[in-house]
């Protein structure tokens, strides 16, 4: 299963763009969104830009991914590194440090 996360366009050349998400840069086809420019927010699936996002949409999706993956709390505050390493199902639970 592939999940689409918001990515930022960092370069554009001949129908291909490079997008950055989470510190990783990947190439993506612009076939479905040919008018992208550096700085645009997009959704990428299987190496193709599927949709251009506005900044509010990108921020909302990034917040949701942070909560789902246990990187932030519901208010958008970063979780402690120990909680992130434990994973979202264990983070903050009493069993996390008990070995149970």
N, C-alpha and C positions, 0 to 999 in steps of 0.2 A: 504494500500500500504506500502510495506517495502522498505526502502532505505538502500543500502549497503554503509558503510563508512569504510575507512581503520582503522584497529585495529592492535595492537601490541600483539604478543604472550608473555605472562608472565609466563606460566607454561605448562608443557606437561606431561601427564601420561596416559598410556594404551589407546591410541586412542582418548583421550579427551584433549583439551587444554583450558586454560583460556586466554581470550583476554581482553585487556584494550582499551577503546575508550572514550575519554572525561571524564576520571576519574572514569568510571564505569567498573567493571570487570564482564564478563559473561563467561559461559562454552560453548564450541562448539565442535562438532564432527570433527574429522580429517579424515573421511572416504575418501574424495576426494583428500586430500593432506596429506598423512600419514607420510611424512618425515620432518615435521616442527620441529624447535628448538626455544628455548627462544630467543626473539629479532626479529624474522621474522615478516614481515608485511603481513596481509591477508585481504581478504574480507569475511565477514560472512553474511549469509542470513538464516533466520529461524533456527538458532542454528547449522549451518553447515558451515565449512570453504569451500568456493567455489573456491577460488583462492589465490595463494601466489603472493605477489607484491614485486617489488624491491623498494628500498628507494625513487627513483625519482618518481615512479608511486604513492606511498603513499603520498609523499609531494604535488604532483600536485592535487591529489584528496582532500587532507585536505584543501588546499588553495581554491579550488572550493567550497567545503562545507562551508567554512568560509564566502565567498562572498555571496553565495545563502542564507544562514541563517542570514545574516546581522551582522556577528561577526567581519569581517574584510573588509577593502576597497579593491579595485582591486589590490593595491600594496602589500597587505598582512598585512597592519597596523591595529592593533586592533581599533575598533570603541569605542567611549565613552560609558560608561555603560548606560547612559540615552537613547542613540540611540538604543542600543541593546534591552533594556526593551521595547521600543516602537515598535520594530519589523521592519523587512526589508521594508515593504510597507510604513511605516510612517517615518522611520529614515531619518533625514535630510530634510524633507519637511516642508514648511512654515506652514502647517496646524497642525503639531505635537503639538505645544504649544498653538494654538489659540482656541481650544475647538470646532472647526468647524468640 
